[in-house]
Amino acid sequence: MKVVLLLLIAVHWSAGQWNPNNDPGRQAMVHLFEWKWDDIAAECERFLAPNGYAAVQVSPPNENLVIYQNDVQRPWWERYQPVSFKLSTRSGDEGAFASMVDRCNAVGVRVYVDCVFNQMTPGSGSGTGGSSVNGGSMSFPGVPFGSNDFNSRGNQCHSGSGDIENYNDANQVRNCRLSGMPDLNQGSDYVRGKIKEYLNHLISMGVAGLRIDAAKHMWPGDLQAIVSGLNDLPTSKGFPGGSRALIFQEVIQSDSEPIKANEYFGVGRVTEFKYGMFLSDAFHGSNQLKYLKNFGEGWGMMPNGNALVFIDNHDNQRGHGGGGSHLTYREPKLYKMAVAFMLAWPYGFPRVMSSYYWDQNIQGGEDRNNWIGPPHDGSFNIMSPEIKADGSCGGGWMCEHRWRQIYSMVKLRNVANGQQVNDWWDNGSNQIAFCRGGKAFVAFNNDGYDMSQGLQTCLPAGSYCDIISGGKVDGQCTGKTVNVGSDGRAQITISKMDYDGVLAIHTESRL
């Protein structure tokens, strides 16, 4: 009996680390990159919950170095230069953060926090919460951390400079400085204790998930020791007893390097960087869409239950992380097609990106403006997104999660949850279509000519509103109408000039 009990506990524990803690009817998350806490709370209430988003990933909430330099003023990456674990950033203080978590949880939208504890800042000065810091001497009194809490050259780190010099050396990748940042020693009981203290504080506030930044640069065993010391999610915040925080880890795997994503499966989910790269390549025309029929594990990606998937993130939008091509909002048609496929395809837990605009200044193949921080006033305070009458955003915010073609596909993913792909069709190249059980149907045209084909939709007879070109308003369709016959078949038409390149219907889009 004791063995059975231990096995049940182990199964519960491992399931907890992968469980998004989402409402069953919500199956996709969004990353509101660099938004303020008050604005995220409002967005949970007015848009994310009504449109079926399961969760929101927020930028690192802990105190970071305030960075003013001649060539960059308050860059986005200062959030990844920790000073302490005090909850105080440009997004707001601890009170605003706590209010956001409560307000989002109240409408069924979970909050996942971007957690940075591989490193501390190498800079000196003041943090966003007023703490002093001297990264050169590794003095961080706001925690406190001192020089003995970091991996040192010649002891843990075996490189001449103390920085990572060879990515084929797993020891260097995990024990040496990343971009010159002091590398915390997570093998230390004291360091582990301070990290667990921070993470448990977030959990006590109702945070439902933790993104582990730079997980590749930490030993899996150290991460497991930290995660095993985390508390259950609080029942006082509405979570079922025994619930565990979702863990998802940033591991950028390269086939030529020794560190592999599967080393981290025992800790939680892992970000599958190949996913967005492969889809971006396919919709850019480097691969034919017909080959997406076995997309996922059949393409050499990680097992479905381990994967957190995305088309773009805040790093690869700027040319970093994972190699290959990356679709972003700058190529709207192809981007919407790739995101639509991600949300229609039953692999991994999907994350939608929501970003801000910056003017590109590409010189020598490098974007000189990609350090620019979020929209701000003259004092570098983050400015709130402007919500226009048509629901789109202004003020420099892109708000891809508010694009009709994207949030409508979030709805389709929710409707089709639990259904597998069936009745795949392709034209031998770049026109494809498939059903999700008897719940939903999608078609894509990435060819240079029109698509007009009688196809099996797997849906009951009736008229359906294409959720991509419009929507159902007061029983009327503002976009294309698709007429499904008694045999489930319909004539599907997508012009080569179509603005979106996608058509999608589901049981709840029936007129």
C-alpha positions in Angstrom: 0.0 0.0 0.0 2.9 2.4 0.8 4.4 1.8 -2.6 1.1 2.5 -4.3 0.7 5.7 -2.3 4.1 6.9 -3.2 3.4 6.2 -6.9 0.2 8.2 -6.7 2.0 11.1 -5.1 4.7 11.0 -7.8 2.1 11.0 -10.6 0.2 13.9 -8.9 3.5 15.8 -8.5 4.6 15.4 -12.1 1.2 16.3 -13.4 1.1 19.4 -11.2 4.3 20.7 -12.8 2.8 20.5 -16.3 -0.7 21.6 -15.4 -1.5 25.1 -16.6 -4.1 25.5 -13.9 -6.4 26.8 -16.5 -10.2 26.7 -16.7 -11.1 23.7 -18.8 -12.8 25.8 -21.5 -9.6 27.9 -22.0 -6.6 26.5 -23.8 -4.2 29.3 -24.8 -2.1 31.9 -23.0 -0.9 35.4 -24.0 2.3 37.2 -23.2 1.6 40.9 -22.5 5.2 42.0 -22.8 6.2 45.0 -20.7 2.6 45.9 -19.7 1.9 47.6 -16.4 0.1 45.6 -13.7 -3.0 47.9 -13.6 -3.3 47.6 -17.4 -3.0 43.8 -17.3 -5.7 43.6 -14.6 -8.0 45.7 -16.8 -7.2 43.6 -19.9 -8.1 40.4 -18.0 -11.5 41.8 -17.2 -12.4 43.6 -20.4 -10.8 41.3 -23.1 -8.9 38.2 -22.0 -11.6 36.6 -20.0 -14.5 37.4 -22.5 -12.4 36.1 -25.4 -11.4 32.8 -23.7 -7.7 33.3 -22.9 -6.6 31.0 -20.2 -3.6 32.9 -18.8 -1.3 35.8 -19.1 2.5 35.8 -18.9 3.8 39.0 -17.3 7.3 40.5 -17.4 9.7 40.0 -14.5 8.1 41.7 -11.4 11.3 41.8 -9.2 13.5 44.9 -8.8 16.0 45.5 -11.6 18.8 47.9 -12.3 17.7 51.3 -13.7 19.8 51.7 -16.9 20.6 55.0 -18.5 23.5 54.9 -21.0 24.5 57.1 -23.9 23.4 54.5 -26.4 20.4 53.2 -24.7 17.8 54.6 -22.2 15.7 52.2 -20.1 16.0 49.2 -22.5 13.6 46.3 -22.3 16.4 44.0 -21.2 16.9 45.9 -17.9 14.1 43.7 -16.6 16.6 40.8 -16.9 19.2 42.6 -14.7 18.0 41.7 -11.2 18.9 43.8 -8.2 16.7 42.1 -5.6 13.5 40.0 -5.3 11.5 43.1 -4.1 8.3 43.4 -6.2 9.0 46.9 -7.7 9.5 47.7 -11.4 8.3 50.1 -14.0 5.2 47.9 -14.2 4.2 48.8 -10.7 4.8 48.0 -7.0 3.8 45.0 -4.9 0.3 46.4 -4.2 -0.5 46.8 -7.9 0.9 43.4 -8.6 -1.2 41.7 -5.9 -4.3 43.5 -7.2 -3.6 42.4 -10.7 -3.3 38.7 -9.7 -6.5 38.9 -7.7 -8.4 40.6 -10.5 -7.2 38.2 -13.2 -7.9 35.2 -11.0 -11.4 36.5 -10.3 -12.3 36.3 -14.0 -10.6 32.9 -14.6 -7.4 34.2 -16.2 -4.3 32.7 -14.6 -1.1 34.7 -14.1 2.3 33.3 -15.0 5.4 35.2 -13.9 8.7 35.5 -15.8 11.3 34.5 -13.1 14.9 35.6 -13.4 17.3 34.0 -10.9 20.1 32.5 -13.0 22.0 35.8 -12.7 22.1 39.3 -11.1 23.1 42.5 -12.8 26.8 43.3 -13.4 26.0 47.0 -13.2 26.0 49.4 -10.3 23.7 52.1 -9.1 20.1 52.0 -8.0 17.3 49.5 -8.6 13.7 50.2 -9.5 12.7 49.7 -5.9 15.4 52.0 -4.5 18.0 49.3 -3.5 21.6 50.1 -4.0 23.7 47.6 -5.9 27.4 47.0 -6.9 27.5 44.2 -9.5 31.3 44.5 -9.9 31.8 43.5 -6.3 28.8 41.2 -6.4 27.1 43.2 -3.5 23.3 42.9 -3.6 22.1 44.1 -0.1 18.5 44.1 -1.2 18.4 40.2 -1.1 21.1 40.0 0.4 23.6 38.3 -1.9 27.4 38.6 -1.7 30.4 37.3 -3.6 30.2 33.9 -2.0 26.8 33.3 -3.5 28.0 33.2 -7.1 29.9 30.7 -9.2 33.5 31.8 -9.5 36.2 31.5 -12.1 38.6 28.6 -11.3 36.2 27.0 -8.9 32.8 26.2 -10.5 33.5 28.1 -13.8 36.4 26.8 -15.9 36.9 29.5 -18.5 39.7 32.0 -18.8 37.4 35.0 -18.6 34.8 33.7 -16.3 32.2 34.2 -19.1 30.8 31.4 -21.3 33.4 30.9 -24.0 32.4 27.5 -25.3 28.8 26.4 -25.7 29.9 22.8 -26.3 31.1 22.7 -22.6 28.0 22.1 -20.4 29.9 23.2 -17.3 30.7 26.6 -18.8 27.1 27.1 -20.0 25.8 26.4 -16.5 28.5 27.7 -14.2 30.0 30.7 -16.0 28.7 34.2 -16.6 26.1 34.8 -19.3 26.9 38.1 -21.1 29.0 39.1 -18.1 26.3 38.8 -15.5 27.2 37.4 -12.1 26.1 33.7 -12.1 24.2 32.6 -9.0 25.2 29.3 -7.5 21.9 27.4 -7.3 23.8 24.5 -5.6 24.1 26.6 -2.5 21.4 26.0 0.2 21.3 29.7 1.0 20.8 30.8 -2.6 18.2 28.1 -3.1 16.5 29.3 0.0 16.3 33.0 -1.2 15.0 31.8 -4.6 12.3 29.6 -3.0 11.4 32.4 -0.7 10.7 34.7 -3.7 8.8 32.1 -5.7 6.7 31.0 -2.7 5.8 34.7 -2.1 4.5 34.9 -5.7 2.6 31.6 -5.2 1.0 32.9 -2.0 -0.3 35.9 -3.9 -2.1 33.6 -6.4 0.4 33.3 -9.2 -0.4 30.0 -11.0 2.7 29.5 -13.2 6.4 30.3 -13.3 8.5 30.8 -16.5 12.1 30.0 -15.6 14.3 32.4 -17.6 17.7 31.0 -18.8 17.0 27.5 -17.5 19.5 26.1 -19.9 22.2 28.0 -17.8 21.2 26.2 -14.6 21.7 22.5 -13.6 18.5 20.5 -13.9 19.1 19.0 -10.4 19.4 22.4 -8.9 16.1 23.5 -10.5 14.4 20.3 -9.3 15.6 21.0 -5.8 14.2 24.5 -5.9 10.9 23.5 -7.4 10.4 20.6 -4.9 10.5 23.3 -2.2 7.6 25.3 -3.5 4.3 25.4 -1.8 1.0 24.3 -3.2 -1.2 26.9 -4.8 -3.3 28.6 -2.1 -6.9 27.4 -1.7 -7.7 30.9 -0.4 -7.1 32.1 -3.9 -9.6 29.6 -5.4 -7.2 26.8 -6.4 -8.1 23.2 -5.7 -6.2 21.6 -2.8 -2.9 20.1 -3.8 -2.5 22.2 -7.0 1.0 23.0 -8.0 2.3 25.9 -10.0 2.9 25.3 -13.7 6.7 25.3 -14.4 7.9 26.1 -17.9 11.6 26.6 -18.7 13.5 28.6 -21.3 15.8 26.0 -22.9 17.1 27.0 -26.4 18.3 23.7 -27.7 20.9 23.5 -30.4 21.5 20.1 -32.1 25.3 20.9 -32.1 25.4 21.5 -28.3 25.5 19.0 -25.5 22.6 20.5 -23.4 19.3 19.1 -24.4 15.7 20.0 -23.5 14.8 16.5 -22.3 17.2 17.0 -19.4 14.6 19.4 -18.0 11.4 17.4 -18.5 11.6 16.2 -14.9 11.2 19.8 -13.7 8.3 20.9 -15.9 7.4 22.0 -19.4 10.0 23.4 -21.7 9.7 26.1 -24.4 9.9 24.5 -27.8 11.9 27.0 -29.9 11.9 24.7 -32.9 8.1 25.0 -33.2 7.9 28.7 -34.2 11.1 28.4 -36.4 9.6 25.4 -38.3 6.3 27.1 -38.9 7.9 30.4 -39.8 10.0 28.6 -42.4 7.0 26.7 -43.8 4.8 29.9 -44.2 7.8 31.7 -45.6 7.9 29.0 -48.4 11.0 27.1 -47.3 8.9 24.1 -46.8 5.5 23.0 -48.2 2.5 23.1 -45.9 1.5 19.6 -46.9 4.3 18.3 -44.7 2.6 19.8 -41.6 0.4 16.7 -41.5 2.6 15.1 -38.9 3.7 18.3 -37.3 5.0 18.0 -33.7 6.9 14.9 -32.4 7.1 13.7 -36.0 9.3 16.7 -36.8 11.8 15.8 -34.0 10.2 18.1 -31.4 9.7 17.2 -27.8 6.7 15.1 -26.6 3.4 16.9 -26.7 2.9 17.1 -22.9 6.3 18.7 -22.3 6.0 21.5 -24.9 5.1 25.1 -24.5 4.8 26.4 -28.1 4.8 29.9 -29.8 5.5 31.5 -33.1 7.5 34.5 -31.7 8.6 35.8 -28.4 10.3 38.9 -27.1 13.8 37.5 -27.9 13.4 36.1 -31.4 11.4 39.1 -32.5 14.7 40.8 -32.1 16.8 38.2 -33.9 17.8 36.3 -30.8 17.2 32.7 -29.7 16.8 29.5 -31.7 18.1 30.4 -35.2 16.1 30.2 -38.4 13.5 32.6 -39.6 10.9 34.1 -37.3 7.5 35.5 -38.3 6.3 38.6 -36.4 3.7 41.3 -36.7 5.8 42.9 -39.4 4.6 40.3 -41.9 0.9 40.3 -40.9 -0.6 37.9 -43.4 2.0 35.1 -42.9 2.1 35.8 -39.2 -1.7 35.4 -38.8 -1.6 32.1 -40.8 1.2 30.7 -38.6 -0.6 31.7 -35.4 -3.9 30.3 -36.7 -2.2 26.9 -37.5 -0.7 26.9 -34.0 -4.0 27.5 -32.3 -5.8 24.9 -34.6 -3.2 22.2 -34.2 -3.4 20.0 -31.0 0.3 20.0 -29.9 1.7 21.7 -26.8 0.3 24.5 -24.7 0.2 27.6 -27.0 1.4 31.1 -26.2 0.2 34.2 -28.2 2.6 37.1 -28.3 1.5 40.7 -27.6 4.2 43.2 -28.2 5.0 46.9 -28.9 6.4 48.6 -32.0 9.9 49.9 -32.6 11.4 51.5 -35.7 13.9 49.0 -37.1 17.4 50.4 -38.0 19.2 47.5 -39.6 22.9 48.1 -40.2 25.2 45.3 -41.1 22.4 42.8 -40.6 21.8 43.9 -37.0 18.9 46.0 -35.8 20.4 49.0 -33.9 17.0 49.8 -32.3 16.0 46.4 -30.9 17.0 47.5 -27.4 14.3 50.1 -27.3 12.0 49.7 -24.3 8.2 49.9 -24.2 6.2 53.1 -25.1 7.0 55.7 -22.5 6.7 59.3 -21.6 9.5 61.9 -21.2 10.4 60.4 -17.8 10.6 56.9 -19.2 7.4 55.8 -17.4 5.6 53.1 -19.3 2.5 54.4 -21.0 -0.8 52.5 -21.1 -2.0 51.0 -24.4 -4.7 53.1 -26.1 -7.8 51.0 -26.8 -9.5 52.2 -30.0 -13.2 52.1 -30.8 -12.6 49.1 -33.1 -10.8 47.2 -30.3 -7.3 47.5 -31.6 -4.5 49.2 -29.8 -2.6 52.5 -30.3 0.1 54.4 -28.6 2.9 52.2 -30.0 1.4 48.9 -28.7 0.7 46.1 -31.3 -1.7 44.0 -29.2 -1.6 41.0 -31.6 -3.8 39.2 -29.1 -6.6 41.7 -30.0 -6.4 41.0 -33.7 -9.7 39.4 -34.7 -8.0 36.6 -36.7 -6.0 35.6 -33.5 -8.5 35.9 -30.7 -11.1 34.1 -32.9 -8.7 31.2 -33.3 -8.3 31.1 -29.5 -12.0 30.5 -29.4 -11.7 27.7 -32.0 -9.0 26.0 -29.9 -11.3 26.1 -26.9 -14.2 24.7 -28.8 -12.0 21.9 -30.4 -10.3 21.0 -27.1 -9.9 17.2 -26.8 -10.5 16.5 -30.5 -7.8 15.1 -32.7 -7.0 16.0 -36.3 -9.0 14.1 -39.0 -9.9 14.4 -42.7 -6.6 16.0 -43.6 -6.6 17.4 -47.2 -3.8 19.0 -49.2 -3.3 19.9 -52.9 0.2 18.4 -52.9 1.8 21.7 -52.0 0.7 24.8 -50.0 -3.1 24.4 -49.7 -4.2 22.4 -46.7 -7.3 21.7 -44.6 -8.3 19.5 -41.7 -11.0 18.9 -39.1 -10.8 18.7 -35.3 -13.2 15.9 -34.7 -16.8 17.1 -35.3 -16.1 20.5 -33.7 -14.0 22.6 -36.1 -12.6 22.9 -39.6 -9.8 25.1 -40.9 -8.2 25.7 -44.3 -5.1 27.5 -45.4 -4.0 28.8 -48.8 -0.3 29.8 -49.1 -0.1 29.1 -52.8 0.2 31.7 -55.5 -3.2 30.9 -56.9 -6.8 30.7 -55.8 -8.2 27.8 -53.7 -11.7 26.5 -54.5 -12.3 23.0 -53.4 -15.2 20.8 -52.1 -14.0 19.6 -48.7 -15.2 17.6 -45.8 -15.8 19.9 -42.8 -16.9 17.2 -40.4 -19.6 19.6 -39.1 -23.4 19.2 -39.1 -25.4 20.7 -42.0 -26.0 24.4 -41.9 -24.6 27.8 -42.5 -21.5 28.9 -40.7 -19.7 32.2 -40.2 -16.0 32.2 -41.1 -14.4 33.5 -37.9 -11.3 34.8 -39.8 -13.0 37.2 -42.2 -15.6 38.3 -39.8 -17.8 37.1 -36.9 -21.3 36.3 -35.8 -23.0 39.5 -34.5 -26.7 39.2 -33.4 -27.0 36.1 -35.5 -25.6 37.7 -38.6 -22.2 37.0 -40.2 -20.0 40.0 -40.9 -17.6 37.9 -43.0 -17.8 34.9 -45.4 -20.6 32.4 -45.0 -19.9 28.7 -45.5 -22.8 26.4 -46.3 -22.3 22.8 -45.1 -24.4 20.1 -46.7 -26.0 17.0 -45.1 -22.8 15.0 -45.9 -20.6 17.5 -44.0 -19.0 18.8 -47.2 -18.7 22.5 -48.3 -17.2 24.5 -51.1 -14.2 26.2 -49.6 -12.8 29.3 -51.3 -9.7 31.3 -50.4 -8.4 33.7 -53.0 -4.7 34.2 -53.5 -5.4 37.9 -52.8 -7.2 37.1 -49.5 -6.0 39.3 -46.7 -5.6 36.5 -44.2 -5.1 33.2 -46.2 -7.1 31.3 -43.7 -10.8 30.1 -43.3 -12.1 28.7 -40.1 -15.5 27.5 -38.8 -16.6 25.7 -35.7 -19.8 24.5 -34.0 -20.4 27.8 -32.2 -20.0 29.8 -35.4 -23.1 28.2 -36.9 -25.8 30.8 -37.9 
